[in-house]
Amino acid sequence: LACLEHLEKNTDSHEGVALTFNCGYEQGYSVHQIIESFKKHNGVNLQLKVAPRRQGDPAYLVGDTQLLKQHLNWKSRFEDPLKEICVSTYQWMKRQH
């Protein structure tokens, strides 16, 4: 809703230029951190096959949310975003199967 409100208030301010907002938590997580969080918060054991990083995969990638904060006054509502991501993803996956 904040995006729609922003568009309604600022229809002429960007003169037809589209803005792109990154949604994120401004914190990167390693693959290992994600796997461990997923296992811990969902009570599952994953069968893993460890392999080298694929060619072209970035070593580190974090979304910058400054523009989102500036224009929409956005902030994360989750104290532990990685936990929320892992739990909600697993619940969604279970509903699909």
Salt bridges, closest charged atoms under 4 A:
GLU26 OE1 - LYS69 NZ 3.39
GLU36 OE2 - LYS39 NZ 3.50
ASP57 OD2 - ARG54 NE 2.86
